[in-house]
Amino acid sequence: MYSQGLNKDVSPGTGQEAAAELEAFQRRVDAEDKIEPNDWMPEAYRRTLTRQISQHAHSEIIGMQPEGNWVTRAPTLKRKCQLIAKIQDEAGHGLYLYSAAETLGMARAEMLDQLHTGKAKYSSIFNYPTLSWADIGAIGWLVDGAAIMNQIPLCRCSYGPYARAMIRICKEESFHQRQGYEIMLTLARGTPEQKAMAQDALNRWWWPSLMMFGPPDGDSKHTAQSMAWKIKRFTNDGLRQKFIDATVPQGHYLGLAFPDPELKFNEETGHWEIGPIDWDEFQRVLRGEGPCNQQRLARRRKAHEEGAWVRAAALAHAEKRRARAAKKQAA
């Protein structure tokens, strides 16, 4: 999945030649062929994928922070071990995704620099605080549940390295979602104080989870082209509705109330209908004005700086191995 062997000349032709290449590329996509790193692709396709995959990777590693906040305060040893394992999975997801993005020609150092300088975005959901242990359950149930709804279609993405990375990621995210729901179920069946804590977590995470699917279809800049290229398979609103329909009955089973007075089931359409989403809040968080935006990035930059010696040591070790191999080959 790394980029060392990539073709450097990926420029399209001009005039009729460029049009023919674009047409041939679209035929491959329409035929459900996987596009691989050394295949010709439109530069706009490459840019779209680089942006999407790198932002997905950024979300995974930033997303470790709100949960890491509760490792030392998990209520039991079992819960502590589960949470550590989940955070470790998310680090692995970031690794797979950065590796997939590298096959498109962008160095990982450049991607990280874009994150640390605020040029690149990550999922808005990770800019909210985790105030109680119930938040860890809500993140697993709602946030990872929304992630699965978004990511399962990506297993069929037209770009091969991304699609293959998503297969393992989705398997692990499914486990995370079940783990979060089990935490919420335990709290909901516990003491009145525990159930109240679960209800409070649902109240605070429900709307941000719905925002995870992105802006309404009418305001989405990239959806139409991404669907034509089969990077995306469903619209933002379509996935959001699937998530609502799956999640509302789960919440009712827990005995919890959703923080939406307009929530109702439409017998004619067979769908749950919700009240208006506060898209102004969504835009504020994207602009860096959320509750934890500055904190999340500051911690990420600090961790990167403190890990410089590890990266230097790894590079030195790799160079020593390369030198030994070269010496042995010359002997």
Secondary structure, 3 states (H helix, E strand, C coil): CCCCCCCCCCCCCCCHHHHHHHHHHHHHHHCCCCECCCCCCCHHHHHHHHHHHHHHHHHHHHCHHHHHCCHHHCCCHHHHHHHHHHHHHHHHHHHHHHHHHHCCCCCHHHHHHHHHCCCCCCCHHHHCCCCCHHHHHHHHHHHHHHHHHHHHHHHHCCEHHHHHHHHHHHHHHHHHHHHHHHHHHHHHCCCHHHHHHHHHHHHHHHHHHHHCCCCCHHHCCCHHHHHHCCCCCCCHHHHHHHHHHHHHHHHHHHCCCCCCCCCEEECCCCEEECCCCCHHHHHHHHHHHCCCHHHHHHHHHHHHHHCHHHHHHHHHHHHHHHHHHHHHHHC
